Amino acid sequence: MKRTFLTLLATATLTVTLSAQKARAPKEDNLAPVDNPNVSRVPESIIRSDSIVKVNATSQSFSPHIPWQKQPPGARRGLGVVLGGRRILVTAQMVADATYIELELPESGQKLPAKVLAVDYEANVALLIASALPVKTEEFFATLKPMAVDASARIGDSLSILQTGRVGDLIVSPMRVSKVMTQPYVVETAAFLVYEATGIIRSEANSFTLPVVKGGKLAALLLRYDNKNQVATLLPAPIIAHFLKDVEDGKYEGFPSLGVEIQQTQDEQFREYLGMKNDVKGAFISGVAKDASAEKIGVKEGDIVLSINEFSVDSRGDYQDPQYGALSISHIVRGRSFVGDKVEMKVLRDGKELMLKGELLRKQPDSYLVPPYIFDRGPNYVMMGGLLFQELSQPYLEAFGGDRQSGAVLRLSHIADHPEEYEKQGRKKLVFLSAVLPTPSVQGYERLGGQVVNTVNGQKITDLAALADAFTKPVDGIHTVELKEFPRFLHLDAISVERDNLKLIGGQYRLGSLKRIE
């Protein structure tokens, strides 16, 4: 039975290395060769080039496993779209963990420093504004014109992907929309509307953000490109327009979501088990996220969702969208609604139809027991006498790559997928012992790692702040750490721990601070 996830995640300025986050920016070596006959250099009179600028970003993220250290810096280059108010639209991947951003005119090479005005890492969109003196900004934008957004694209429509050559010339790659669906952009559990388009894209230096136009208006941004099958995945204008409308009042709230996990009900035996009659459609709700929209309006695990906002739901968990046809119900919430909008869900529970009503919410990433992503800051940690404690996050797990099939990593991955038990315990974050540095006070514990922390000095650990507080209260000069797994209890001499803490600062591990709690 196919499972579809509609988990509510948040949009905020947070982080992890792009590689650990499974960043999906198209790579230069995935693009078509330079001698591609389907790529043309088009006169500016046909497709305007005065609405795009080069964007260069230097980024440096923190290591998920050595949280006080940063990864080597890297550079990203892409094309941004000029919008009204001298704002520049790019993908969020372009500016994630950025330490410096600059705009560049394709033809003259004139440059201007920029900063992030608003960013949504789930929807993978960001707005930039200049951070230079007004006179410099006015000079830079003198020849640029804002591009309008066109959300009318449908299957079969022709689009054009724009790039700039090495001397600033405009390069246009024709594409045709072949499919419309929902799938994740960067964050695996946050699905949004996407276009799939077929065509050939040549390789140029702008790989993180490429605009896609229809009739001279912005229709999408390029997310990724499959060179083998010549299929481009596009971030469509309806999501961009949603983001821009939300930004208008200066208080960005992000995209709402239901916070449910659903299963298809096409299998006859499953339908019989659920007691569904032959003429009843709908999708089975197999999970409800804590404190998300669905839970707030009264949805329960085991309900069968029949409709959302008067759109009937079929046995695949789809509805008929008036513009795109069959789509996942996630688009009703994420694409067609805003935070605070009313939502009505008709569900079947114990053979009776119920109409549940309420408002759509946005659950912040930091409110999850295991945050789905972290950008623009380092992971939280506490170092105590050589014991490194962290809060479990998806970036931490993703940094292991495919090596998550056994041992402590497998246990932590299972917790991340099934956090209900720990949420019921009142934990705000899942604090665990991630590593042990060889110091005198922790001698004998060097092989430990990956164990969940239950208490420290008798105090329940709900997050790192609680752990740091507990370590200020040794009992009879001893710190006692209770773990969920073997060996269950660690005993540390408080004076020895403080002595080792002093040696660790500025020592061989280049530890600048014993903790980071944000």
Secondary structure as GFF3:
##gff-version 3
##sequence-region A 1 518
A	DSSP	beta_strand	3	6	.	.	.	ID=ss1
A	DSSP	three_ten_helix	28	30	.	.	.	ID=ss2
A	DSSP	beta_strand	40	41	.	.	.	ID=ss3
A	DSSP	beta_strand	52	59	.	.	.	ID=ss4
A	DSSP	beta_strand	74	83	.	.	.	ID=ss5
A	DSSP	beta_strand	87	90	.	.	.	ID=ss6
A	DSSP	alpha_helix	92	95	.	.	.	ID=ss7
A	DSSP	beta_strand	98	104	.	.	.	ID=ss8
A	DSSP	beta_strand	111	120	.	.	.	ID=ss9
A	DSSP	beta_strand	125	130	.	.	.	ID=ss10
A	DSSP	alpha_helix	134	140	.	.	.	ID=ss11
A	DSSP	beta_strand	158	164	.	.	.	ID=ss12
A	DSSP	beta_strand	170	184	.	.	.	ID=ss13
A	DSSP	beta_strand	191	198	.	.	.	ID=ss14
A	DSSP	beta_strand	211	214	.	.	.	ID=ss15
A	DSSP	beta_strand	217	226	.	.	.	ID=ss16
A	DSSP	beta_strand	231	236	.	.	.	ID=ss17
A	DSSP	alpha_helix	237	247	.	.	.	ID=ss18
A	DSSP	beta_strand	260	263	.	.	.	ID=ss19
A	DSSP	alpha_helix	268	274	.	.	.	ID=ss20
A	DSSP	beta_strand	283	288	.	.	.	ID=ss21
A	DSSP	alpha_helix	293	297	.	.	.	ID=ss22
A	DSSP	beta_strand	304	308	.	.	.	ID=ss23
A	DSSP	beta_strand	311	312	.	.	.	ID=ss24
A	DSSP	beta_strand	318	321	.	.	.	ID=ss25
A	DSSP	beta_strand	325	328	.	.	.	ID=ss26
A	DSSP	alpha_helix	330	334	.	.	.	ID=ss27
A	DSSP	beta_strand	342	349	.	.	.	ID=ss28
A	DSSP	beta_strand	352	359	.	.	.	ID=ss29
A	DSSP	three_ten_helix	365	367	.	.	.	ID=ss30
A	DSSP	beta_strand	381	384	.	.	.	ID=ss31
A	DSSP	beta_strand	387	391	.	.	.	ID=ss32
A	DSSP	alpha_helix	394	398	.	.	.	ID=ss33
A	DSSP	alpha_helix	407	417	.	.	.	ID=ss34
A	DSSP	alpha_helix	420	424	.	.	.	ID=ss35
A	DSSP	beta_strand	431	436	.	.	.	ID=ss36
A	DSSP	three_ten_helix	440	442	.	.	.	ID=ss37
A	DSSP	beta_strand	451	456	.	.	.	ID=ss38
A	DSSP	beta_strand	459	460	.	.	.	ID=ss39
A	DSSP	alpha_helix	464	470	.	.	.	ID=ss40
A	DSSP	beta_strand	478	483	.	.	.	ID=ss41
A	DSSP	beta_strand	489	493	.	.	.	ID=ss42
A	DSSP	alpha_helix	494	504	.	.	.	ID=ss43
A	DSSP	beta_strand	515	516	.	.	.	ID=ss44
###
